[in-house]
Amino acid sequence: MSETRADVVIVGAGHNGLVSAVLLARAGLSVVVLEAADVIGGAARTEHPFPRVPGLGHSTGSYLLGLMPPELLKTLDVDIPVLRRDPHYFLPTRGDAYLLFGTDRESTRAQMARFFSPEDVAADDAMQAEIAALRDDLGPAWLAEPLPVEETADRYIRPALQQTFIDLVRGSVADYLARFDFRSELLVSMYAVTDGLSGLNAGPDDPGTGHNFLAHNMCRLPGADGTWMIAKGGMGTVSRTFADAARAAGAQIFTGTKVKQISLDSGAASGVVLEDGRSVHANVVLGACDPYRLIELLPDGALPAPLAARMAEVRRPGTTLKVNLALSDLPRFTCLPADAPSPFGATIHLLPYQDSPMASLRAMWTDVVAGRLPAEPTIEWYLHTTVDPSLQDEGGHHSSALFVQSVPATITDEQVPSYVEHLLSICDSYAPGSSALVADAFPLTPSGIERHFGITGGHIHHIDNTVSFTDRMPYATGIDGVYAGSAGCFPAGSVIGAAGHNAAMRILRDLGR
């Protein structure tokens, strides 16, 4: 890298940093993006992580695209090829009952009534209608600076749902789901896990899990109908699309270039110092890395004390385990009849259900808090190559993963092999012989996520999604010229891109552009 001066230096080439780079470069600013890793994308990567199956492409970190606002894609004038999953949810059991949720809503209703009850059908219809209304109302708020929860409700949410919105954001996912009088605890636990607990350091009764539930239901991409979609070619397609647009606008992106420190002059940004001793001078530095990495890069005491205290208070380590898998063939679920639709593009929910599923979720979280590995954790099982065969190798291997909620942040590398075997035995109990199909595995514990993707504490949302709106990391840090724009900012952790957009808009406004 020969650059020594720029208008803006962006630390981190994750998807948010790349979105910011597009917008700032198109506004006529000289933009330099510095990425410590040898590849762009942060956790939105397509990699080839399996030594035994080197030709198999795989989304090692984030794995679905759902929450990116369609207005952002229009503003950026980019097209990300996405594939609809139909069905999108598969809830198997160890007996002969199952649910396959897809575009055929009447089929879903019929399955619910047959395997659960007509009351569950009515409850699900009521919840889906309410969430759809909240999704439509809240959508425009995501591409603006955050407001306090009550002000957000007043400005964006229809009057009849304002208190519901406030209670959901501040409350627990368990309390929200209880409002609809589902009869099936298994159905309740499925929704609680996949939307309320995904990525959180929290249990189902904790305040703020309702916000995570709402955020995970903000899927507004064309054709999504509220569901998450597969990015063709893996999640690296998302990052590559943004990087191409940024370079076309004049931004320069450098990988393998680690920032050591953000420089301040008289309390204002003056650039960055790299690990190798070189400097890049700039009056604006945007931290697209996680907020805690950004804070570490600042001189001690530079961050305003109230913000530093708030960020310290909400800091949490990650408690998710992602077991990336290469499979030689497709598993076969005993609950599915031969003429059932293929479940393999769907999120496959493996949930403890022998007694009380919700009691099992609470017991699981008790284990995690105590530092114990749960005997039967909740597992979301993914197998996307049936929908996107472009990832397959010449041998026809399948890209798969177990996304495990929850594990203690203290899980060690030594514990991983036996625990992965245990998780695969759970898969075998639904689809016998699945473990024998594993050709290779690449597990990522919270500490592994930190090492591989550079995310502090291995928390995939940077800041726990129980923290919402103005309580997240602000775009303007209070230091002149230093900004934040990552998943730790509003609106939430995930591959959204709104934080990158909003941080760039704040910078342009502050520069009088």
N, C-alpha and C positions, 0 to 999 in steps of 0.2 A: 504494500500500500504506500503510495507516494503522496496522498493527500495530507496537507498540514493545516488546512482551514476550510470551514464550511459554515453555512448559515445555521444548519441544524445537524447535530450528531444524535443518532438513534442507537441506543444500546440494546441490542437484541433483535434478531431477524425472525422472531415468531410471527404468527399471522397478524397480530395487532400492530407490531412494528412495521410490517410491510404495508399494511393499509395506511398507516400514517405517512410512510414514505411516498406512496402514490399521491396522496392529497397535497402534501407539502411541496413536493417537486413540481406538481402541476400548477401550483400557485406561484412558481417562479423562484423558489428558494433552492439553494444548493444543499443537497442532503447526502449525508454519509451514514450508512448503516453498518454497525460493527457487531459481528456475531462470534462468540467465543468458540462455538462448536465448528466442526468442519463442514456442516451442512446447514442449510436454512430450514426454517419451519418450526423451531421449538419442538413442542410435542405433537405438532401436525406434520408428520413425516410418513413417507412410504420408504421402508427399508427392506433389506434382505438379511434378517438377523439369525438365520438358521444355518449353522455350518454344515449340517448333514443334508440340508435341502437348500443349497445356495441360490437356486433360481426362483424361489417362491417370494413374491412381493407381499408385504405385510404392513399394516398401519400399527406401529409398535406402541404409540401413545394414544392420542384421540383416535376414534374409530368410526364415528358417524358425524354427519353434518345435519344439524336440525335448526339451530337457533339464530343463524345469520339472517339479519333483516333483508328482505328483498329490495328495500329502498337503498340499502348500502351497495348491493351489487349493481343497481341501476346507476347510482352516483359514480361508482368506480368504472362503469362501462366494461364490465368483465362478465364472462360466462363460465360458470363452474358446472361441468357435466355431473348430474346427480341421477341416481337410480332409485326408484320407488321400491320399497320392500312391501310385498303383499303375499302372505300376511306379515305384519310387523311385530306382533307379539305371539309367542307360543308358551303356554303354561301347561307343561306335562305333569302327570302324576305317576306314581308307581303302580297304579291300578289301570283301569281302562278309561278314566275320565281325562279330559284335556280341553283346552281352549286355544283356538287359532283366531286371533284378531286380524281382520284385514279390511279391504274396501267394501266387502259385502257385509254391511251392518246387520242385515236381517239374519244372515248365517251366524254372526256373533251372538245376536240376541237369542237365537234358537239354542245354541250351545250353552249359553248361560242358564237358560230356563231348564234345559235337560240335565245339566250336570250340577247346577246350583239351585236357583229358584227364580220364579217370576219377579219376586221382590228385588233380587239382584239386578235384573234387567232394568227395572224402573229406577233403581238407585244409580246405575251406571249412566242411563240416559240423562238423568238430572245433573249428575256431576259433569258429564261431557258438555252439556249445554252451558253450564255456568262457566266452565273453564274456557270454552270457546268465546264467550262474551268478554271475559277478562282479557283474554289474549288479544282480541280485536281492539279493545280500549287501550291497553297498555302499550301496544306495538309502537306508536309514534314516540313514546317517552324514551325509548332505548337509544335514539339518535339525538339526544339532547343532554344537557348537564343534569345531574340528578337533583331532585328536590326531596325534602323530608317526606316520609310516608304519607302523612295527612295531606300535605300540599299536592303530592302526586295523585292521591285519590280525588281531591277536589278538582284538579285541572284535567285529568284524563279519564277517570272512571265514571261510568253512568251512575246517577244518584242511587238507584236501587241496589247497587253492588259495592258502594264505597266502604261501608263498614265491613262487609265480607272480605274485601280486598285488604283492609287494614288488619283484620284479625288473622287472615291467612299469612300475610307477610311476617307478622310478629309472633304467630303461634306455631303450634306443632302440626306436622302432617297427620299424626294420629287423631288429633282433635278435628281437623278439617274433614277427614274421611268419615269420621263418626257421625257427622251431620247428615249423611245421606242414607243411613240405616241399611247398609249392606248386610245381608244375612251370612255371606261367606267370608270368614276371616282370611281364607287363602287369597281371595280376590283383593281384599283390603291390603294384605301384606305385600302383594305384588305391586300395587300402586305405591305403597309406602316406600318400598325399596327402590324401584326403578326410577322414580321421580323425586321422592322426598329425601332419600338417604344417599343417593349416588354421589360419591366423591366426598362425603361429609365426615367430619370428626364429630359425630353426634348420633344419638339414638332417636327412635320414633317419637318420643314424648318431649324432645328438647325444643325450646323456642327457636324460631327461625327455620326449622325444617320445612315449614309451610312455604317460606320464600323459595327454598330450593325446588319444592314441588311446582310452584308457579313458574319459576324460571325454566324448568325442564319441559313445561307445556307451552312454551312460546314459539313453537315451530310454525313459521309463516312462509316458508319457501314455496314457490309455485308448485302446485301438485302435491304438496306434502300433506294437506288436510290434517295438520296437527301432529304428524308423525316425523320421526327422524329418518334421514335418507343416507344412502351410501354415495360417497364421492368416487366416481369412476377412476380407477387407477390408484385408489387409496388416498389418504388424507394429504399426502405430499402434493397431490394435484392442486389443492387449495392454496398451499404456500407458493408453489411454483407459479400459479396464475397471478397471484399478487406481486411476486418478485418480478415477473416479466413486465407487468404494468408499471412497476416502480422504475425499472431500468429504462423502459421506453420513455418515461417522463424525465429522465436525466439523473435519477438517484443512483448512487454507487453503493454496492453491497459487498462487504468483505467478510469472508468466513475465516475461521481459525485466528481470529483477532480479538484477544481478550482485553477488556478494559480493566485497569487496576484501580483507577480513582477518577472521580469527577472533580475538576478544578473549579475553585471559586476565587473571584477577585473582588475585594470589597463587598463580599456577601452575595455576589451575583455570579452566574455561570460564566466560565471562560473557556470551557472545553473539557477534554478528557486526556488522561495519561494511560498509555497502554502498558501491558505487562512487560514488553521489551524495551520500555523507556521512551518510546516515541510519544509525541503529543499531537492532538488534533484540536485546533482552536475553534471555538464556536460560542456564540452568545446564547444559544438555546441547546439544551441537552434533554432529550426525551428518554426516560427509562421505560423501555418496552419489555424489560426483564421483570421478574416478580418484584413486588414492592420491597421485600426484605433484602434482596440483592441490591436494589437501588439505594436503600438506606445505608447498606454496608459500603457502597462506593462513595458516599458523601463524607466530608470531614466530620469528625466527632462533634456533636452538639450543633451541627448546622441546621438540621431539621427542626422546625418550630416545636417546642416542648409539648404542647397539647396534642399535636399530631403524632409525635413520637410515642407518647404515652398511650394513645388510642390504638396505634398499630401494634404495640407490644401487648396490649390487653387482648386483642382479637387473634393473636398469633396462635396457630395450631399446626401440629405435624399432620402429614397424610396418614390415612388408615385404610388405604385400598391396595390390593394386590392384583396385578394384571399378569396372568400366565399366558403368554403368547405361544401358540401351538402350530406346528405343521402336521397335518393329518394325511395319511395315505389313502383314506377313503371316507365316506360319509357314515356317521353312526345311524343306528336304527332304533327308534323309540318303541318300546313295547306297548305303550298306550295308543299309538296311532294305527288305525286300520290301513290296509293296503291302498285304499282308494282316496286317502286323505291328501289334501294339498301339501306340497313340500314345505317343511317348517324352517328350512335352513337359512333363508335370508333374514328371519325374524330374530328378535331378542328372545332367547330361550331362558325362561325363568325357572331356576332350580331353588325351591324354597322349602325350608323345614315346615312340615304340615301334619305330623303325626297326631299331635294333641291340639294345642292352640297356636296357630301360626304367629299371631301378634305377641303372645307370651314368649315364643321362641325368639322373635326379634329382640325383645327386651332382654332376654337371657344372653343372647349373643352379644349385645352391647355391654352388658355387665362383664362378660368375659374379656372383652377388648379393653375396657377401662382398667381391669385388674391385670392386664398384660398377658392374658391367656389366649391361645389360638382357639377359636370356636370349633367345636366338634362338627357342627353342621352349619357353616355360614351360608348366607345367601349368595347365589352365584348367578350372574348373567353370562350366558354362553353365546358366543358369536361365531358365525361361519359364513363369511360373505362371498366366497368365491363361486357359489352357485348363482348369485346375482351378478357378480362382476368377475367373470372368468379371465379377465385380462391380467389378474394377479398370479394365475397359476403358472407353474413351471412345466417343462416338457413331460415330466412324469405324472402330471395331473394331480399333484398334491393340493390340498386345500388349506387356505389360511383361516385360522380359528383362534379363539381366545376365551379365557375364563376371566371375567371381571368380578372380583370377589369383594363383597362388603360384609363385614369389616374385619380388619386384622389389626393387632397392636402395632403402633409405629415402631416399636422396639424389636419386631421380628428380625432375626439374624439370617445371614446367608446360609449358616449351617442348618437352620431349621427348614429351609425352603424345600430341599429335595423330598423329604418325607411328607411334608405338608402337601406338596403338589401331587404326590402319589395318593394321599388321602382324598384330595379334591377330585382326582380322576376316578377314584372308587365311587364317589358320589355320582359322577356322570354314568358310571357303569350300572348303578342301581336304577337308572331311568332308561339307558340305552346300553344293554350288555355288550361288552367287548370294545367299548369306546377307547379305553386306555391302551388297548393293543394297537390302535390305529395311530398312536402318537409317534411320528418319525423324528421329531425334535421339539425342544421347548426352550423358550427364552423368557423366564419369569422376571418380573420387576416388582420388588417390594418398595415401600416408601423410600428407603435409603437408595435402592436401585434407581427409582424414578429421579431422585435428586442427582445421582451420578450421571445418569444417561441423558437427562434433559436439562439439567442445571436449575431445577426448581427447588427453592429452599424448603427443606423439610419434606420434600416429596409430596406436597399437597397439590393435587391436580387442579384445584381452583385458585391456587396462589393464596387467596384469603378465603376462609370457609364461607360457603354460600348461606350459612345462617346469618351472616353479616350482610346487610342490604343497603341500597340507596346511598344516602350521604354518610353512612358509617364506613363505607369502603374507602380505599385509597383515593384521594382527590386527584384530578388531573393536574391542577396547579398545586405544587407542594408547599407554597409559601416562601420558597427561595426564588429570587428573581432569575428567570431563565431556566429553571429546572422543573420538568414536568414528568408525570407518570401516565402510562397508557398500556396497561396489560390486563390480564384476566382478574387481577386483584382489584381493579377499579370497577365502577358501575358499567354495565348492569349486573354482571355475574361472571363466574368462571365457566368457561367452555369455549369452543371455537365459534365465536360470535362476530368479532371484528368491530363491534360498536365502540369499544374503548379506544381502539386505534383511531377511529373516525372522530370521536368526540375530543380526544386529546389534540388531534391535529387542528380541529376547528377552534379549540381554545387558544392554541399557539397563534394561529392566524389572526384571531380577534385581538389578542394581546399585542401583536406586532402591527396592528392597524391595517391588516390585509383584508 
